[in-house]
């Protein structure tokens, strides 16, 4: 079944007639009139065969769950006996294969305890169509003789909301009519306390456009935005799927509705005669638009999945028109509902007939919510640090879940638990070693080893024990920490390297805090080590301070996990080399503060570790952010002062952007579009263009301040920023970052 969509949802037409005469109904009032030739009620044979086909499909595709929506016409007209048969047949067929989610969508007129008792027995959730208050509902949802249906629908909703049945209440579906009062419609729907509200645009195409009383191309957007404003002022009392979907895609998440976004459809329709069709709304386009030529008796569902009409709706970005692919809101609107794109000639290869509305709606929701929806990590360094800390802990917990059965790991984890239980001193010390940048590097490498089936449990356990031991010593805890050493030494993160034997030897030793310093017990021998002990077997982590009064930055040339940079790290620096490097760092940092003080201050935020890299500077002398390890930066040891300054500046810019992308969504569908870059010969994905701009804004500021800037450097950055501003991939947080870069560039050029 490779390459075929799996249908996770079936719309089962159990009755093809309706007891209302809604004038906006796509089944009876639009182009396709095939309902006239179909049986009124689904037969037992069609029910049984459809259930078998769905079970077969679920087995073939290993689907954990499937949804069956009972529909019409008006499905309650099928009667309780036929609906019971449907519930029984599908429950029986799916038992042991997939979880079954049964739903029914009804106008509610026939709803009564006998139906709801049946639905409660089988867990059938109930959605009801209601267009708002009485005035709104009566515009379209009337009986054939013109009588109102509103009181009967309200009675049905009240029954559904009552204690025995409340758990079956799925929500309300409202078709938009711009002639109605949007606030009154929302208030009426919210007053019925639905679990969810669905607003649907009336089905229309370019051949039969939607009604626009004032002739405005954005009438539906303005109506929906008034609903949004009211919903927002009411503090969003119930979920509204249309708005929740927009907010999700603006943040970089998935679409939550078929009518918006680029997610593929996974729905198939079964008519009362067993005919298999595409999504029902296609009946608005032309006679036979939904037809596939298949039926449940002669054809498996995979044949429908291979139908060209179905396949066209699985293509995501490639399935929308060229106009839509170049639109900055296409990730959110998705070109609109497939049906609404139809025009003659050309078929469905067009923007939606609601294109102007959708653009205005997406922009309107974004403009109203961007400040609140922007990830706090972008503007608050403290929030970024907390999110990074939490990410490390989440990854460590995942590693623990994978290795909990390993005895060595379990023993080390027990020591970690003992440190945590030791009070504030223990938790602070443990936080310090977990926040060591290369803890993240170690965790990710260990997770990768587990995923690839490599036996890295012992190595992971050794590092975990060393982490716990470092926390014991840092916190001055009254605990004995056993560590395993290899090749004669063990590294204690944030503290240093302890040599416990000759090269090539392995063993175990116990570490503890003496009250005045550190001590190691190896067999019957105990000796002190640490900063005051003067023991040659102890190599402490050196530190450097970027400014007087600033916190120390580790000059990390000991940690075996400092290999996360593109170039190899230098070996242990000699005392003279370390002093020389610290001097160059001092001079470089002073240069940054003289020339680009704003960028220098920003570069210092979150910097905790510098690692000397082998070799001299590359072109420009730029620094390297590690693949993993927030707060760590690799700087070429052999670089001069100017190159070191540029390495510190660019490296921290890279590190900041990497840290942001790890905890906040700046873009989605990276690689779906390719963008021209002023610095590269070929188009690049949005991630690359954003990274280039983010770095070059700082470089341009530095070069201007040192009179080494390129004549067209700022122009190139402006072109790239303009391209990013129109990029559909960017989330609200990504767009806010682009605006921040514009401000930085303007300040640099002032």
C-alpha positions as CSV (number, residue, x, y, z in Angstrom):
1,X,0.0,0.0,0.0
2,X,3.1,2.3,-0.3
3,X,2.3,5.8,-1.3
4,X,-1.5,5.6,-0.8
5,X,-3.4,7.6,1.8
6,X,-5.0,5.6,4.5
7,X,-8.6,6.7,5.1
8,X,-9.1,7.3,8.8
9,X,-12.6,8.7,8.5
10,X,-15.7,7.5,6.7
11,X,-18.8,9.6,6.2
12,X,-21.7,7.1,6.0
13,X,-24.9,8.3,4.4
14,X,-27.5,6.4,6.4
15,X,-30.5,8.4,4.9
16,X,-30.5,10.5,1.7
17,X,-33.5,12.7,2.5
18,X,-34.0,15.5,5.0
19,X,-36.9,16.9,7.0
20,X,-35.7,20.5,6.5
21,X,-35.5,22.5,3.3
22,X,-32.4,24.6,3.9
23,X,-31.8,26.7,0.9
24,X,-28.0,26.6,1.3
25,X,-27.7,22.8,1.4
26,X,-25.1,21.5,-1.0
27,X,-26.8,18.1,-1.2
28,X,-30.2,19.3,-2.5
29,X,-29.7,22.8,-3.7
30,X,-26.4,22.7,-5.6
31,X,-25.1,21.3,-8.9
32,X,-25.1,17.6,-8.1
33,X,-28.6,16.1,-7.8
34,X,-27.5,12.4,-7.7
35,X,-29.4,12.0,-4.4
36,X,-32.7,11.7,-6.4
37,X,-31.7,8.3,-7.8
38,X,-30.4,6.8,-4.5
39,X,-32.3,4.8,-1.9
40,X,-33.7,6.8,0.9
41,X,-32.2,4.6,3.6
42,X,-29.0,2.5,3.7
43,X,-29.6,-1.2,3.5
44,X,-28.3,-3.9,5.9
45,X,-26.1,-5.2,3.1
46,X,-24.4,-1.9,2.5
47,X,-23.9,-1.4,6.2
48,X,-22.3,-4.9,6.6
49,X,-20.1,-4.6,3.5
50,X,-18.9,-1.1,4.4
51,X,-17.9,-2.2,7.9
52,X,-16.0,-5.1,6.4
53,X,-14.2,-2.9,3.9
54,X,-13.2,-0.5,6.6
55,X,-11.9,-3.3,8.9
56,X,-9.9,-4.6,5.9
57,X,-8.5,-1.2,5.3
58,X,-7.6,-0.6,8.9
59,X,-5.8,-4.0,9.1
60,X,-3.9,-3.3,5.9
61,X,-2.7,0.1,7.1
62,X,-2.4,-0.8,10.8
63,X,-4.6,2.1,11.8
64,X,-4.9,2.5,15.6
65,X,-8.3,4.2,15.2
66,X,-10.9,5.1,12.7
67,X,-13.9,7.5,12.7
68,X,-17.3,6.8,11.2
69,X,-19.6,9.8,10.9
70,X,-23.3,9.0,10.3
71,X,-24.7,11.6,7.9
72,X,-27.4,12.3,5.4
73,X,-29.7,13.9,4.4
74,X,-30.8,13.7,7.9
75,X,-29.4,10.5,9.5
76,X,-32.0,10.3,12.3
77,X,-34.6,9.6,9.6
78,X,-33.0,6.2,9.3
79,X,-34.7,5.3,12.6
80,X,-33.2,3.8,15.8
81,X,-33.3,0.2,14.5
82,X,-31.2,0.9,11.4
83,X,-28.8,3.1,13.4
84,X,-28.5,0.3,16.0
85,X,-27.5,-2.1,13.1
86,X,-24.9,0.4,12.0
87,X,-23.4,0.6,15.5
88,X,-23.4,-3.1,15.9
89,X,-21.9,-4.0,12.6
90,X,-19.0,-1.5,12.8
91,X,-18.3,-2.3,16.4
92,X,-18.1,-6.0,15.5
93,X,-16.0,-5.5,12.4
94,X,-13.4,-3.3,14.0
95,X,-13.1,-5.2,17.3
96,X,-9.5,-6.2,17.9
97,X,-8.3,-4.2,14.8
98,X,-8.8,-0.5,15.5
99,X,-10.5,1.7,18.1
100,X,-13.8,2.9,16.7
101,X,-14.9,6.6,17.0
102,X,-18.6,6.8,16.1
103,X,-20.2,10.2,15.5
104,X,-23.5,11.5,14.0
105,X,-24.2,14.9,12.5
106,X,-27.8,15.9,12.6
107,X,-30.2,18.9,12.5
108,X,-31.6,17.6,15.8
109,X,-35.3,17.7,15.0
110,X,-35.8,14.0,15.6
111,X,-33.5,13.7,18.6
112,X,-35.1,12.0,21.6
113,X,-34.1,9.8,24.5
114,X,-34.5,6.6,22.4
115,X,-31.8,7.8,20.1
116,X,-29.6,9.2,22.8
117,X,-29.9,6.0,24.9
118,X,-28.7,4.1,21.8
119,X,-25.8,6.6,21.3
120,X,-24.8,6.3,24.9
121,X,-24.6,2.5,24.6
122,X,-22.2,2.8,21.7
123,X,-20.5,6.0,22.5
124,X,-21.8,7.9,19.5
125,X,-21.0,11.6,19.8
126,X,-23.6,14.1,18.5
127,X,-23.0,17.3,16.5
128,X,-25.9,19.6,15.7
129,X,-26.3,22.2,12.9
130,X,-27.4,25.5,14.2
131,X,-26.8,28.9,12.6
132,X,-27.2,31.0,15.8
133,X,-30.1,32.8,17.3
134,X,-33.6,32.5,15.9
135,X,-33.3,35.3,13.3
136,X,-30.0,33.9,12.0
137,X,-31.2,30.3,11.9
138,X,-34.5,31.1,10.2
139,X,-32.8,32.7,7.2
140,X,-32.0,29.2,5.8
141,X,-32.9,26.4,8.2
142,X,-36.7,26.2,7.8
143,X,-39.2,23.5,7.0
144,X,-40.5,23.2,3.4
145,X,-43.6,25.2,4.3
146,X,-41.5,28.0,5.8
147,X,-42.0,27.2,9.5
148,X,-39.1,27.8,11.9
149,X,-37.0,24.9,13.1
150,X,-35.3,26.9,15.8
151,X,-37.3,26.0,18.9
152,X,-37.1,22.3,18.1
153,X,-33.3,22.5,17.6
154,X,-32.9,24.3,20.9
155,X,-35.0,21.6,22.6
156,X,-32.7,18.9,21.1
157,X,-29.6,20.7,22.3
158,X,-31.1,21.1,25.8
159,X,-31.8,17.3,25.9
160,X,-28.2,16.6,24.7
161,X,-26.9,18.9,27.4
162,X,-28.8,17.1,30.2
163,X,-26.9,15.0,32.7
164,X,-27.4,11.5,31.1
165,X,-26.2,12.6,27.7
166,X,-23.8,15.5,28.2
167,X,-20.8,13.4,27.4
168,X,-22.2,12.7,23.9
169,X,-22.3,16.4,23.1
170,X,-19.7,17.0,20.3
171,X,-20.5,20.6,19.3
172,X,-22.4,22.9,17.0
173,X,-21.9,23.6,13.3
174,X,-22.8,27.1,12.0
175,X,-22.9,28.1,8.3
176,X,-21.8,31.7,7.9
177,X,-24.3,34.3,6.6
178,X,-22.9,37.8,6.5
179,X,-26.4,39.2,6.8
180,X,-26.6,37.9,10.4
181,X,-25.3,39.8,13.4
182,X,-22.0,38.1,14.2
183,X,-22.0,39.0,17.9
184,X,-25.6,37.7,18.3
185,X,-24.7,34.5,16.5
186,X,-21.7,33.8,18.6
187,X,-23.5,34.7,21.9
188,X,-26.4,32.3,20.9
189,X,-24.0,29.5,20.2
190,X,-21.8,30.0,23.3
191,X,-24.9,30.2,25.5
192,X,-25.5,26.5,24.6
193,X,-22.2,25.5,26.1
194,X,-20.9,23.4,23.2
195,X,-17.6,21.6,23.5
196,X,-16.7,23.1,20.1
197,X,-18.1,25.5,17.5
198,X,-17.5,25.0,13.8
199,X,-18.0,28.0,11.5
200,X,-18.3,27.0,7.8
201,X,-18.2,29.3,4.8
202,X,-21.2,28.5,2.5
203,X,-20.2,26.3,-0.3
204,X,-19.6,28.2,-3.5
205,X,-17.3,28.2,-6.6
206,X,-16.2,30.7,-9.2
207,X,-19.2,29.5,-11.3
208,X,-21.6,30.1,-8.4
209,X,-20.0,32.7,-6.2
210,X,-21.0,33.3,-2.6
211,X,-23.6,36.0,-1.9
212,X,-22.0,39.3,-1.1
213,X,-24.7,41.8,-0.1
214,X,-22.4,44.8,-0.1
215,X,-20.3,43.6,-3.0
216,X,-17.1,43.6,-0.9
217,X,-14.5,40.9,-1.6
218,X,-13.8,40.5,2.1
219,X,-17.3,40.5,3.5
220,X,-16.9,37.1,5.0
221,X,-13.5,37.9,6.6
222,X,-14.9,41.0,8.2
223,X,-17.8,39.1,9.6
224,X,-15.6,36.3,11.0
225,X,-13.2,38.9,12.4
226,X,-16.0,40.5,14.3
227,X,-16.9,37.0,15.7
228,X,-13.2,36.6,16.6
229,X,-13.1,39.9,18.4
230,X,-16.2,39.0,20.4
231,X,-14.8,35.5,21.1
232,X,-11.5,37.0,22.3
233,X,-13.2,39.6,24.5
234,X,-15.2,36.7,26.1
235,X,-11.8,35.1,26.8
236,X,-12.4,32.3,24.3
237,X,-15.1,30.5,26.3
238,X,-15.3,27.5,23.9
239,X,-13.0,26.2,21.2
240,X,-13.8,27.5,17.7
241,X,-12.1,25.2,15.3
242,X,-11.6,27.8,12.5
243,X,-9.8,30.2,14.8
244,X,-7.9,27.5,16.6
245,X,-6.7,26.2,13.3
246,X,-5.4,29.6,12.3
247,X,-3.7,30.2,15.6
248,X,-2.1,26.7,15.3
249,X,-0.7,27.4,11.8
250,X,0.5,30.9,12.7
251,X,2.5,29.3,15.5
252,X,3.9,26.7,13.1
253,X,1.5,23.9,14.0
254,X,-0.8,21.8,11.9
255,X,-4.2,22.8,10.4
256,X,-7.1,21.6,12.5
257,X,-9.8,21.6,9.8
258,X,-10.2,20.3,6.2
259,X,-11.2,23.8,5.0
260,X,-7.9,25.4,5.8
261,X,-4.2,24.4,5.7
262,X,-2.1,22.1,3.6
263,X,-2.8,18.8,5.5
264,X,-3.9,16.0,3.2
265,X,-7.5,14.8,3.4
266,X,-8.1,11.2,4.8
267,X,-11.9,11.0,4.3
268,X,-14.1,8.9,2.0
269,X,-17.9,9.0,1.6
270,X,-20.2,6.0,1.4
271,X,-23.7,6.8,-0.1
272,X,-26.8,4.9,0.8
273,X,-26.4,2.5,-2.2
274,X,-22.8,1.7,-1.3
275,X,-21.2,4.1,-3.8
276,X,-17.8,5.3,-2.8
277,X,-17.3,9.0,-3.3
278,X,-14.9,11.8,-2.6
279,X,-15.6,14.5,0.0
280,X,-19.3,15.5,-0.1
281,X,-18.8,19.3,-0.6
282,X,-17.7,18.6,-4.2
283,X,-21.4,18.2,-5.1
284,X,-21.3,22.0,-5.2
285,X,-19.0,22.1,-8.2
286,X,-20.7,20.1,-10.9
287,X,-22.7,16.9,-11.4
288,X,-20.6,13.9,-10.7
289,X,-17.7,15.9,-9.2
290,X,-17.5,13.6,-6.1
291,X,-17.9,10.4,-8.1
292,X,-15.1,7.8,-8.2
293,X,-16.7,4.9,-10.1
294,X,-16.2,2.6,-7.1
295,X,-18.5,0.9,-4.6
296,X,-18.1,-1.1,-1.4
297,X,-19.2,-4.4,-3.0
298,X,-16.7,-4.5,-5.8
299,X,-13.8,-2.4,-4.7
300,X,-11.5,-2.0,-1.7
301,X,-10.9,1.4,-0.2
302,X,-7.3,1.5,-1.5
303,X,-8.7,1.9,-5.0
304,X,-10.4,5.1,-3.9
305,X,-7.2,6.3,-2.4
306,X,-5.5,5.9,-5.8
307,X,-8.2,7.9,-7.6
308,X,-6.7,11.0,-9.3
309,X,-9.3,13.3,-7.5
310,X,-8.3,11.9,-4.1
311,X,-4.6,11.9,-4.9
312,X,-4.8,15.6,-6.0
313,X,-5.8,16.4,-2.4
314,X,-2.8,14.7,-0.8
315,X,-0.2,16.9,-2.5
316,X,0.0,19.6,0.1
317,X,1.7,22.7,-1.3
318,X,2.1,21.1,-4.7
319,X,-1.6,20.6,-4.9
320,X,-2.6,24.3,-4.8
321,X,-2.5,26.8,-7.6
322,X,0.7,28.7,-8.6
323,X,-0.9,31.9,-7.3
324,X,-1.4,30.3,-3.9
325,X,2.1,28.8,-3.7
326,X,3.5,32.3,-3.9
327,X,1.2,33.7,-1.2
328,X,2.6,34.4,2.3
329,X,-0.5,33.0,4.0
330,X,-0.8,29.7,2.1
331,X,0.3,27.7,5.1
332,X,-2.7,28.9,7.1
333,X,-5.3,29.0,4.4
334,X,-4.1,26.1,2.3
335,X,-5.7,27.6,-0.8
336,X,-9.1,27.2,0.9
337,X,-11.4,24.3,0.7
338,X,-10.8,22.3,-2.5
339,X,-14.4,22.6,-3.7
340,X,-14.2,26.4,-3.5
341,X,-11.4,26.5,-6.1
342,X,-13.6,25.2,-9.0
343,X,-13.9,27.3,-12.1
344,X,-14.5,26.7,-15.8
345,X,-12.2,26.1,-17.5
346,X,-9.3,24.9,-15.4
347,X,-11.2,22.9,-12.8
348,X,-9.7,23.2,-9.4
349,X,-6.3,24.7,-10.3
350,X,-7.3,28.1,-8.9
351,X,-7.3,30.1,-5.7
352,X,-10.4,29.8,-3.6
353,X,-13.5,31.9,-4.5
354,X,-13.0,33.2,-0.9
355,X,-9.3,34.1,-1.6
356,X,-9.7,37.8,-0.5
357,X,-11.6,36.7,2.6
358,X,-9.1,34.2,3.6
359,X,-6.1,36.5,3.1
360,X,-7.9,39.2,5.2
361,X,-8.9,36.7,7.8
362,X,-5.4,35.2,8.3
363,X,-3.8,38.7,8.4
364,X,-6.5,39.9,10.7
365,X,-6.1,37.1,13.2
366,X,-2.3,37.4,13.1
367,X,-2.4,41.1,13.6
368,X,-4.7,40.7,16.6
369,X,-2.7,38.0,18.3
370,X,0.9,38.3,17.2
371,X,2.1,39.9,20.4
372,X,0.5,37.2,22.6
373,X,1.4,34.3,20.3
374,X,5.1,35.2,19.9
375,X,7.2,32.8,21.8
376,X,8.6,34.5,25.0
377,X,12.0,32.9,24.4
378,X,12.5,35.4,21.5
379,X,12.5,38.5,23.7
380,X,13.2,37.1,27.2
381,X,16.7,35.6,27.7
382,X,15.5,34.1,31.0
383,X,12.6,32.3,29.3
384,X,15.0,31.0,26.6
385,X,17.4,29.7,29.3
386,X,14.5,28.0,31.2
387,X,13.2,26.4,28.1
388,X,16.7,25.1,27.3
389,X,17.1,23.7,30.8
390,X,13.7,22.0,30.6
391,X,14.6,20.5,27.2
392,X,17.7,18.9,28.6
393,X,15.7,17.4,31.5
394,X,13.1,16.0,29.1
395,X,15.8,14.4,27.0
396,X,17.4,12.9,30.1
397,X,14.1,11.5,31.2
398,X,13.7,9.9,27.8
399,X,17.1,8.4,28.1
400,X,16.3,7.1,31.5
401,X,13.1,5.4,30.1
402,X,15.3,3.6,27.5
403,X,18.0,2.5,30.0
404,X,16.2,2.0,33.2
405,X,16.6,-1.7,33.0
406,X,20.4,-1.5,32.8
407,X,21.9,-2.2,36.3
408,X,24.7,0.3,36.0
409,X,22.4,3.0,34.8
410,X,19.9,2.2,37.6
411,X,22.7,2.5,40.2
412,X,23.8,5.9,38.8
413,X,20.2,7.1,38.6
414,X,19.7,6.2,42.3
415,X,22.6,8.5,43.1
416,X,20.9,11.3,41.1
417,X,17.7,10.8,43.1
418,X,19.7,11.0,46.3
419,X,21.2,14.3,45.3
420,X,17.7,15.7,44.4
421,X,16.5,14.5,47.8
422,X,19.2,16.4,49.7
423,X,17.4,19.7,49.7
424,X,18.1,23.0,48.1
425,X,21.9,22.5,48.0
426,X,21.4,19.3,46.1
427,X,19.0,20.6,43.6
428,X,21.1,23.7,42.9
429,X,24.2,21.6,42.4
430,X,22.4,19.1,40.2
431,X,20.9,22.0,38.1
432,X,24.5,23.4,37.6
433,X,25.8,20.1,36.2
434,X,22.7,19.4,34.1
435,X,23.0,22.8,32.6
436,X,26.6,22.3,31.6
437,X,26.4,22.6,27.8
438,X,27.9,19.2,27.1
439,X,25.4,17.4,29.2
440,X,23.0,17.9,26.3
441,X,25.6,16.7,23.9
442,X,26.1,13.5,25.9
443,X,22.4,12.8,26.3
444,X,21.7,13.2,22.6
445,X,24.6,11.0,21.6
446,X,23.4,8.4,24.1
447,X,19.9,8.6,22.7
448,X,21.2,8.2,19.2
449,X,23.2,5.1,20.2
450,X,20.1,3.5,21.8
451,X,18.0,4.3,18.7
452,X,20.6,2.7,16.4
453,X,20.9,-0.4,18.7
454,X,24.4,0.3,19.8
455,X,25.1,-0.8,23.4
456,X,26.0,2.4,25.1
457,X,24.4,1.7,28.4
458,X,27.7,1.4,30.3
459,X,29.1,4.6,28.8
460,X,25.9,6.5,29.6
461,X,25.9,5.2,33.1
462,X,29.5,6.3,33.7
463,X,28.7,9.8,32.6
464,X,25.5,9.9,34.7
465,X,27.5,8.8,37.7
466,X,30.1,11.4,37.1
467,X,27.3,14.1,36.8
468,X,25.9,13.0,40.1
469,X,29.3,12.9,41.7
470,X,30.0,16.4,40.5
471,X,26.7,17.6,42.1
472,X,27.6,15.9,45.4
473,X,31.0,17.7,45.5
474,X,29.5,21.1,44.3
475,X,26.7,20.9,46.9
476,X,28.9,19.8,49.8
477,X,26.5,16.9,50.3
478,X,27.0,14.1,52.8
479,X,26.8,11.4,50.2
480,X,29.2,8.8,48.8
481,X,29.4,8.9,45.1
482,X,30.8,5.9,43.3
483,X,32.2,6.6,39.8
484,X,33.8,4.3,37.2
485,X,36.9,5.5,35.4
486,X,38.3,4.4,32.1
487,X,41.8,4.8,30.8
488,X,42.8,5.9,34.3
489,X,40.6,9.0,34.5
490,X,37.1,10.4,35.1
491,X,35.8,13.8,34.1
492,X,33.5,15.5,36.6
493,X,31.4,18.0,34.6
494,X,31.9,21.7,35.6
495,X,34.7,20.7,38.0
496,X,37.6,19.0,36.2
497,X,39.4,15.8,35.3
498,X,40.6,13.4,38.0
499,X,43.3,10.9,37.2
500,X,42.8,7.7,39.2
501,X,45.2,5.3,37.5
502,X,47.7,4.6,34.8
503,X,46.6,5.1,31.2
504,X,44.8,2.0,29.9
505,X,43.4,1.0,33.4
506,X,39.8,0.9,34.4
507,X,38.3,0.8,37.8
508,X,36.0,2.3,40.4
509,X,36.4,4.9,43.1
510,X,34.3,6.7,45.6
511,X,34.1,10.5,45.9
512,X,32.8,12.5,48.8
513,X,33.0,16.0,50.2
514,X,35.1,16.4,53.4
515,X,33.6,19.6,54.6
516,X,36.7,21.5,53.5
517,X,37.3,20.0,50.1
518,X,37.1,16.8,48.0
519,X,38.3,13.3,48.7
520,X,38.6,10.1,46.7
521,X,38.7,6.6,48.1
522,X,40.2,4.0,45.8
523,X,40.2,0.6,47.6
524,X,41.6,1.3,51.1
525,X,43.5,4.5,50.0
526,X,41.9,7.9,50.4
527,X,43.4,11.2,49.4
528,X,42.2,14.7,48.9
529,X,42.0,16.6,45.6
530,X,40.6,19.8,44.3
531,X,41.6,23.5,44.0
532,X,43.3,23.6,47.5
533,X,44.9,20.2,47.5
534,X,47.7,20.9,44.9
535,X,47.3,17.4,43.5
536,X,48.9,16.9,40.1
537,X,46.3,14.2,39.4
538,X,43.6,16.9,39.5
539,X,43.1,19.1,36.4
540,X,40.4,21.7,37.2
541,X,38.3,23.5,34.6
542,X,39.8,26.9,34.0
543,X,37.6,30.0,33.8
544,X,37.6,33.4,32.2
545,X,35.4,36.5,32.9
546,X,34.4,38.6,29.8
547,X,34.1,41.8,31.9
548,X,34.9,42.8,35.5
549,X,32.1,41.7,37.7
550,X,30.6,39.3,35.2
551,X,30.1,35.7,35.9
552,X,32.9,33.2,35.0
553,X,32.9,31.4,31.7
554,X,34.5,28.0,31.6
555,X,37.5,27.5,29.3
556,X,36.6,23.9,28.6
557,X,39.4,21.8,27.2
558,X,38.7,18.7,29.3
559,X,35.2,17.4,28.7
560,X,35.3,14.4,26.3
561,X,31.9,15.6,24.9
562,X,33.3,18.9,23.7
563,X,33.5,17.3,20.2
564,X,30.2,18.8,19.0
565,X,31.9,21.5,16.8
566,X,32.6,21.3,13.1
567,X,36.4,21.4,13.8
568,X,38.1,19.2,16.4
569,X,38.8,20.8,19.8
570,X,42.4,21.6,20.9
571,X,44.0,19.2,23.4
572,X,44.5,20.4,26.9
573,X,46.1,23.9,26.9
574,X,49.3,24.4,28.8
575,X,49.3,27.0,31.6
576,X,51.1,29.5,29.3
577,X,48.8,28.8,26.4
578,X,45.8,29.3,28.6
579,X,47.1,32.7,29.8
580,X,47.8,33.7,26.3
581,X,44.4,32.7,25.1
582,X,42.7,34.5,28.0
583,X,44.6,37.6,27.1
584,X,43.4,37.4,23.5
585,X,39.8,36.9,24.7
586,X,40.1,39.9,27.0
587,X,41.3,42.1,24.1
588,X,38.7,40.7,21.7
589,X,35.9,41.3,24.2
590,X,37.1,44.9,24.8
591,X,37.1,45.5,21.0
592,X,33.5,44.3,20.8
593,X,32.4,46.6,23.6
594,X,34.1,49.6,22.0
595,X,32.7,49.0,18.5
596,X,29.3,47.2,18.9
597,X,28.4,47.4,22.6
598,X,24.7,46.4,22.1
599,X,25.8,43.3,20.3
600,X,28.5,42.6,22.8
601,X,26.2,42.7,25.7
602,X,23.8,40.4,23.9
603,X,26.6,38.0,23.1
604,X,27.5,37.7,26.8
605,X,23.9,36.6,27.7
606,X,23.9,32.9,28.2
607,X,27.5,32.3,27.4
608,X,28.8,29.7,29.8
609,X,31.6,27.8,28.1
610,X,34.3,28.5,25.5
611,X,36.2,25.6,23.9
612,X,39.5,26.2,22.0
613,X,39.4,24.7,18.5
614,X,42.3,23.4,16.5
615,X,43.7,25.4,13.6
616,X,43.5,29.0,12.7
617,X,40.4,31.0,11.7
618,X,38.4,30.2,8.6
619,X,37.4,33.0,6.2
620,X,36.4,35.8,8.4
621,X,37.5,34.0,11.6
622,X,34.0,33.1,12.6
623,X,33.2,31.1,15.7
624,X,31.1,27.9,15.9
625,X,28.0,27.0,17.8
626,X,28.0,23.3,18.7
627,X,25.5,20.9,17.2
628,X,24.2,20.6,20.7
629,X,25.1,22.3,23.9
630,X,23.3,25.6,24.8
631,X,25.8,28.2,26.1
632,X,28.9,26.6,24.5
633,X,30.9,28.3,21.8
634,X,34.0,27.0,19.9
635,X,36.6,29.6,19.1
636,X,39.8,29.0,17.0
637,X,42.7,29.0,19.4
638,X,45.1,30.3,16.7
639,X,43.0,33.4,15.8
640,X,44.2,37.0,16.3
641,X,42.3,39.6,18.4
642,X,40.2,40.9,15.5
643,X,39.3,37.4,14.3
644,X,38.6,36.3,17.9
645,X,36.3,39.2,18.3
646,X,34.4,38.3,15.1
647,X,34.3,34.6,16.2
648,X,32.8,35.6,19.6
649,X,30.2,37.8,17.9
650,X,29.1,35.5,15.1
651,X,29.4,32.4,17.2
652,X,27.0,33.7,19.8
653,X,24.6,34.8,17.1
654,X,24.6,31.3,15.7
655,X,24.2,29.8,19.1
656,X,21.3,32.1,20.0
657,X,19.4,31.2,16.8
658,X,20.1,27.5,17.3
659,X,18.8,27.8,20.9
660,X,15.7,29.5,19.7
661,X,14.9,26.9,17.0
662,X,15.3,24.2,19.6
663,X,12.5,25.5,21.8
664,X,10.4,27.8,19.6
665,X,8.9,27.4,16.1
666,X,10.3,30.1,13.9
667,X,9.2,28.5,10.6
668,X,7.3,25.5,9.3
669,X,7.6,23.4,6.1
670,X,11.3,24.3,5.8
671,X,12.5,23.4,2.4
672,X,9.1,23.5,0.7
673,X,10.1,26.8,-0.9
674,X,13.6,27.9,-2.1
675,X,14.6,31.5,-1.7
676,X,17.2,33.5,-3.6
677,X,20.0,34.5,-1.3
678,X,22.3,37.6,-1.8
679,X,25.2,35.6,-0.6
680,X,24.8,32.3,-2.4
681,X,24.7,31.2,-6.0
682,X,21.7,28.9,-5.5
683,X,18.3,29.4,-3.8
684,X,18.2,28.2,-0.2
685,X,15.5,27.1,2.3
686,X,14.1,29.7,4.7
687,X,16.2,28.3,7.6
688,X,19.4,29.0,5.8
689,X,18.3,32.5,4.6
690,X,17.2,33.4,8.2
691,X,20.5,32.1,9.6
692,X,22.5,34.1,7.1
693,X,20.6,37.3,7.8
694,X,20.7,36.8,11.6
695,X,24.4,36.5,11.5
696,X,25.2,39.1,8.9
697,X,23.3,41.9,10.7
698,X,25.8,41.6,13.5
699,X,28.8,41.3,11.1
700,X,27.6,44.4,9.2
701,X,27.5,46.4,12.4
702,X,30.9,45.2,13.5
703,X,32.5,46.0,10.1
704,X,30.9,49.4,9.9
705,X,32.3,50.2,13.3
706,X,35.8,49.0,12.3
707,X,35.6,50.6,8.7
708,X,35.9,47.2,7.0
709,X,32.3,46.8,5.8
710,X,31.2,45.9,2.3
711,X,29.8,48.8,0.2
712,X,26.6,46.9,-0.5
713,X,26.4,44.9,2.7
714,X,23.4,46.6,4.1
715,X,21.6,46.5,0.8
716,X,22.0,42.7,0.6
717,X,20.7,42.3,4.1
718,X,17.6,44.5,3.2
719,X,16.9,42.3,0.2
720,X,17.1,39.2,2.3
721,X,14.8,40.7,5.0
722,X,12.3,41.7,2.3
723,X,12.3,38.1,1.1
724,X,11.8,36.8,4.6
725,X,8.9,39.2,5.2
726,X,7.0,37.5,2.4
727,X,8.0,34.0,3.3
728,X,5.0,31.7,4.0
729,X,7.1,29.5,6.2
730,X,7.6,32.0,9.0
731,X,5.5,31.8,12.1
732,X,4.5,34.8,14.1
733,X,7.7,34.4,16.2
734,X,9.8,34.1,13.0
735,X,8.2,37.3,11.7
736,X,8.9,39.1,15.0
737,X,12.5,38.0,14.7
738,X,12.7,39.5,11.2
739,X,11.4,42.8,12.5
740,X,14.0,42.6,15.3
741,X,16.7,42.2,12.7
742,X,15.4,45.2,10.8
743,X,15.6,47.3,13.9
744,X,19.2,46.0,14.6
745,X,20.2,46.9,11.1
746,X,18.7,50.3,11.3
747,X,20.5,51.0,14.6
748,X,23.8,49.8,13.1
749,X,23.4,52.1,10.1
750,X,22.4,55.1,12.2
